[in-house]
């Protein structure tokens, strides 16, 4: 446990904290909310190769679903042949599901790190872990558009929940969905809202920024372009 604590602090918490304060002092112009947004974007840029693979997987899944449905129609009286054709189809299209998992794991780690940064407030004690080249701010401005980053706020949590609900609805629209998928479409946004409501608002800011980044990738249709 001591070794894990050392690794966590030395290679995760302290570098992230220093990056956050550096952004706060410089590009964010002493706005901690802006610093969190910038840090989130920087993280997603670093993870961009994996995000592109994930978007490419989405495009492949769409193609697979269409082709699998076509196979089922063509072999509706021969289930064995249908299964063999679908198996060959899956073998042809190589999907890397681990890419999305890595992106999610890193983002969960960042959420935990941000919680550690903001829990109990940004005190002078926490500033003692700053590197030599990072200046200690005299004061920390944790207001973001009039909202306090370090406290709970149901409105920002609700925004995340609503956006997740709309996104899932859009994905399921026009498709034949199972009852479990319908339950998921409601339960996942609801649980996300309740969890984020119990945590500092900074978590919602992080997730909203990450969702916005993913939305930009989907608009650009990077995965589909690569597949073509």
C-alpha positions in Angstrom: 0.0 0.0 0.0 2.9 2.4 0.8 4.4 1.7 -2.7 1.1 2.2 -4.4 0.6 5.5 -2.5 4.0 6.7 -3.5 3.3 5.8 -7.2 -0.1 7.5 -7.1 1.3 10.7 -5.5 4.6 10.9 -7.4 3.5 9.9 -10.9 -0.2 10.9 -11.0 -1.5 13.3 -8.4 1.5 15.7 -8.2 2.1 16.0 -12.0 -1.7 16.6 -12.6 -1.8 19.2 -9.7 1.2 21.0 -11.1 -0.3 21.0 -14.6 -3.5 22.4 -13.2 -1.7 25.2 -11.3 0.5 26.0 -14.3 -2.6 26.4 -16.5 -4.2 28.5 -13.8 -1.3 30.8 -13.5 -0.9 31.2 -17.3 -3.4 30.4 -20.1 -6.4 30.2 -17.8 -5.6 33.7 -16.4 -6.4 32.7 -12.8 -9.6 31.0 -13.5 -9.6 27.5 -12.1 -12.7 26.4 -14.1 -11.0 27.4 -17.3 -7.8 25.6 -16.1 -9.9 22.4 -15.6 -11.4 22.7 -19.1 -8.0 23.2 -20.7 -6.5 20.2 -18.7 -9.4 18.1 -19.9 -8.9 19.1 -23.5 -5.1 18.5 -23.2 -5.8 15.0 -21.8 -8.2 14.2 -24.7 -5.7 15.4 -27.2 -3.1 13.1 -25.7 -5.6 10.3 -25.9 -6.7 11.3 -29.4 -5.1 8.3 -31.2 -7.2 5.9 -29.0 -10.3 8.2 -29.4 -9.9 7.9 -33.2 -9.7 4.1 -32.9 -12.8 4.2 -30.8 -14.7 6.4 -33.3 -13.5 4.0 -36.1 -14.9 1.1 -34.1 -18.3 2.9 -34.0 -18.2 3.2 -37.8 -17.3 -0.5 -38.1 -20.1 -1.6 -35.7 -22.6 0.3 -37.9 -21.4 -1.5 -41.0 -21.3 -4.8 -39.1 -24.9 -4.3 -37.9 -26.2 -3.5 -41.4 -24.3 -6.5 -43.0 -25.4 -8.9 -40.3 -29.1 -7.9 -40.8 -28.6 -8.5 -44.5 -27.1 -11.9 -43.9 -30.0 -12.8 -41.6 -32.5 -11.8 -44.3 -30.7 -13.8 -47.0 -30.3 -16.9 -44.8 -33.6 -16.7 -42.9 -34.3 -20.4 -43.5 -30.7 -21.5 -42.8 -29.6 -20.5 -39.3 -26.3 -22.5 -39.5 -25.2 -20.7 -42.7 -26.2 -17.4 -41.3 -24.1 -17.9 -38.2 -21.1 -19.0 -40.3 -21.4 -15.9 -42.5 -21.7 -13.6 -39.5 -18.6 -15.3 -37.9 -16.7 -14.7 -41.2 -17.9 -11.1 -41.2 -16.6 -10.5 -37.6 -13.3 -12.0 -38.6 -13.0 -9.7 -41.6 -13.6 -6.5 -39.7 -11.0 -6.2 -36.9 -12.4 -4.3 -33.9 -10.3 -3.0 -31.1 -12.7 -2.6 -28.1 -9.7 -2.0 -25.7 -9.2 1.5 -27.1 -12.4 2.9 -25.7 -11.7 1.1 -22.4 -8.3 2.7 -22.0 -9.8 6.2 -22.7 -12.5 5.6 -20.1 -10.1 4.3 -17.5 -7.8 7.3 -17.9 -10.8 9.6 -17.6 -11.9 7.9 -14.4 -8.4 8.3 -13.0 -8.6 12.0 -13.8 -11.9 12.3 -12.0 -10.4 10.7 -8.9 -7.4 13.0 -9.1 -9.5 16.1 -9.5 -11.6 15.0 -6.5 -8.3 14.7 -4.5 -7.3 18.2 -5.7 -10.5 19.8 -4.6 -11.4 17.9 -1.5 -10.9 20.1 1.5 -10.2 23.1 -0.8 -7.0 24.2 -2.5 -5.0 25.0 0.7 -1.4 26.2 1.2 -0.5 22.6 2.3 -1.4 21.3 -1.2 0.8 24.0 -2.8 3.8 22.5 -1.1 3.9 19.8 -3.8 4.5 22.3 -6.6 7.6 21.9 -8.7 10.4 24.5 -8.5 9.3 26.2 -11.7 5.6 26.6 -10.8 4.7 29.8 -8.9 2.4 29.5 -5.9 -0.8 31.5 -6.5 -1.6 34.0 -3.8 -5.3 33.2 -4.1 -7.2 30.5 -6.0 -10.3 31.6 -7.9 -12.6 28.6 -7.9 -15.7 30.4 -9.3 -16.7 29.3 -12.7 -19.5 31.5 -14.3 -20.7 32.3 -10.8 -20.6 28.6 -9.6 -18.2 27.3 -6.9 -16.2 24.4 -8.4 -15.5 22.8 -5.0 -19.1 22.3 -3.9 -22.0 20.2 -5.1 -24.4 21.7 -7.6 -27.4 19.9 -9.0 -27.7 22.0 -12.0 -24.4 21.0 -13.6 -25.0 17.4 -12.6 -28.4 17.6 -14.3 -26.9 19.0 -17.4 -24.6 15.9 -17.7 -27.6 13.6 -17.1 -29.7 15.3 -19.7 -27.0 15.3 -22.3 -26.3 11.6 -21.7 -30.0 10.9 -22.0 -30.3 12.8 -25.3 -27.1 11.1 -26.7 -28.4 7.6 -25.8 -31.8 8.5 -27.3 -30.2 9.5 -30.5 -28.2 6.3 -30.8 -31.3 4.2 -30.2 -33.7 6.2 -32.3 -34.9 4.3 -35.3 -33.6 1.0 -34.0 -35.3 -2.0 -32.5 -34.1 -1.9 -28.9 -34.5 -4.5 -26.2 -36.2 -3.7 -22.9 -32.9 -3.7 -21.1 -31.6 -1.1 -23.5 -34.7 1.1 -22.8 -34.0 0.8 -19.0 -30.3 1.7 -19.6 -31.4 4.8 -21.5 -33.1 6.1 -18.4 -31.1 4.5 -15.6 -27.6 5.5 -16.7 -28.3 9.2 -17.1 -30.2 9.2 -13.8 -27.4 7.4 -11.9 -24.9 9.8 -13.5 -26.9 12.7 -12.2 -27.2 11.4 -8.7 -23.5 10.5 -8.4 -22.3 13.8 -9.8 -24.8 15.7 -7.6 -23.0 14.1 -4.6 -19.6 15.3 -5.8 -17.9 18.7 -6.3 -19.1 20.5 -9.4 -15.7 20.3 -10.9 -16.5 16.7 -11.9 -19.4 17.8 -14.0 -17.3 20.4 -15.7 -14.7 17.7 -16.5 -17.3 15.3 -17.9 -19.1 18.0 -19.9 -15.8 19.1 -21.5 -15.0 15.5 -22.4 -18.4 14.9 -23.9 -18.1 18.1 -25.9 -14.7 16.9 -27.2 -16.2 13.5 -28.2 -19.1 15.3 -29.9 -16.7 17.3 -32.0 -14.9 14.0 -33.1 -18.3 12.5 -34.0 -19.3 15.6 -36.0 -16.0 15.4 -37.9 -16.8 11.7 -38.5 -13.1 10.8 -38.2 -13.8 7.1 -37.8 -15.9 6.9 -40.9 -13.4 8.8 -43.0 -10.6 6.5 -41.9 -12.7 3.5 -42.7 -13.3 4.7 -46.2 
